[in-house]
Amino acid sequence: MLRCGLLGGRLGHSYSPAIHAMLGDYEYRLCEKTPEEVGRFLTGGAFDGLNVTIPYKKDVIPYCAELSDTARAIGAVNTLVRRA
């Protein structure tokens, strides 16, 4: 089963898990991380895909092997996909 989620700071207000439960058959978790935890979380490999919200849209860039032209142009990332 795919392991997906939302990466951010405070996420208790998010409806994302309920929305994704209606969209498909995959795990979708809220991944609340402090700035100090983000790097360890991203390199730990416990996800297949993530949506990224404020305040980490710029902080995830150094962990990306590739960036879309749009992400590069705006200097921010909204979605991460783990590839082999």
Buried (B, 14 or more C-beta within 10 A) or exposed (E): EEBBBBBBEEBEEBEBBEEBEEEEEBBBBBBBBEEEEBBEBBEEEEBBBBBBBEEBBEBBBEEBEEEEEEBEEEEBBBEBEBEE
